[in-house]
Amino acid sequence: MNEHHQPFEEIKLINANGAEQWSARQLGKLLGYSEYRHFIPVLTRAKEACENSGHTIDDHFEEILDMVKIGSNAKRALKDIVLSRYACYLVVQNGDPAKPVIAAGQTYFAIQTRRQELADDEAFKQLREDEKRLFLRNELKEHNKQLVEAAQQAGVATATDFAI
C-alpha cells in the first residue's frame, strides 16, 4: 500500500454489513481542515454532486450523533456524518486542490472505487443465469423509477403525454 494511502485505510470503518465507511470529522482532519466548520462547505458540495448524479444523499451521507468524552468523564453529543466510499470520493473531488493530501485522497478513492467495480463485475460473472436476470431486472426497475420521476418533474401527467 502506498504511504500516502495508508492514513485513509487507518480511519476506515467497517459497518455491520461489511461495507466500508468513514467519519466525516476524521476525514476532515486527515484532509487538513483545521476545524470541522471549514470542512462543512466541502461536504455540502459533495452532497450536491451526489444528488445531481441521481443518487440518494441519505444512502451515502448518514448524519449521526456521536457521544464523545469531554472533561471529567462527561459525555456530549457531537454531530458527525458517516460517509460511504462514494461519498468520500465526492468529498475529495470537492476539496481544496492546493492541499497535497487532497490529491492523495482523490487517487486513493478512485483506485478503491475501481477495485470495487472489478470485484462487482467478477461477482456478477459468478451468478447463475436466473440470478443475473433478477439482478438486471431490479436495476431496470430502479432506472424506470428515476425515469418516471424525471417525467413527472417535466410535467408529464399521463401515459399519452409520453407519446407526444
Number of C-alpha atoms within 10 A of each C-alpha: 6 8 8 15 16 11 16 18 13 9 13 17 16 10 10 7 6 8 10 14 21 23 20 25 20 16 22 22 13 16 23 15 18 11 11 15 11 11 21 15 14 19 23 13 16 24 22 14 18 21 13 11 9 10 14 12 16 13 13 19 24 14 14 13 11 13 12 11 12 9 6 6 8 9 12 12 11 12 12 17 19 20 25 21 20 18 24 26 20 22 30 26 21 19 24 17 12 8 12 13 19 20 17 19 24 21 17 20 22 19 12 14 15 11 12 13 12 12 12 12 11 11 10 14 11 11 12 9 11 9 12 14 12 11 14 12 12 12 11 12 12 11 13 12 11 14 12 13 12 12 15 12 10 9 9 15 12 10 8 8 10 9 6 6
